């Protein structure tokens, strides 16, 4: 099986590539299993052939000719579409047109390239952030995913993910291209950017608190009231779900990868404070927007479709992430 990871050098992409590399070798003595539809099958004589592409490797997926050349030359059986333009709440609002335009253009180019190179049997697996749920939703169930507007604070990014869903559905309807769509909470963990404006929310808070500790600040300011509740996905859980989801032949209607459990921004801030040993006070700057009040994914369908999926401990994930950034900053 030939697997192409688009966005392979990004935060999620690097972690997924590392996990997939476990399936690229086989010594003939141990059964080597990779989840595949309709059931698990043994890859004793066919280990994964893995490739990756991203803007930093010289492939700009916004350019159709480059997207087509990448896909046509490697001829993948499976594509993980992790290519994405995003950032902090402030960034995706400031760059709203670029964010929505780039994300939609990259996806159209991927599907168009499969059609025009007659690779209609290639399957795509792609994640959507739960910020694409309606802004006023609390416990987010798949049946209500499109029943309301995306929150204004994340309008460009959230709506780009909804549009990608529509693209996948239309290409399946007309050309039979199969896609597995997943909905995931905001991700955190080692391997993300060191720029708070271009990293995921929880990682950004960790970076800023470590910087405050290094500067000897007497207080740390949390953007917003600290009351919004968020479900967080540790990066290893994200990539594990991406691998396991290959067992589905086609799943256009997305499934939540969630555990129906969240933490307030304030709770996570204090966990970070303990993990990094910051001795100052936590203050909340209410001039910054909170975003949606609650984002917790209903995990009912996950439990039905992914037997015994175990999520990483949130506190330990924060500890691991703090250690990563201590070495980077």
Secondary structure, DSSP 4 states (H G I P E B T S, - for coil): -EEEEETTTSHHHHHHHHHHGGGS---SSS--EE--SSS-EE-TT---EEEEE-GGGT--TTSHHHHHHHHHHH--SEEEE-------HHHHHHTHHHHHHHHHHHHHHHHHHHHHTT-TT-EEEEEEEGGGSBTT-SEE-GGGTTSSPBPGGGHHHHHHHHHHHHHHHHHHHHH---EEEEEE-EEESTT--S-TTSS-HHHHHHHHHHHHHHHT-SEEEEES-S--EE-EEEHHHHHHHHHHGGG-S-EEEEEEE--S--EEHHHHHHHHHHHHT--SEEEEETTS----SEEEE--HHHHHHSTTPPPPPHHHHHHHHHHHHHHH-
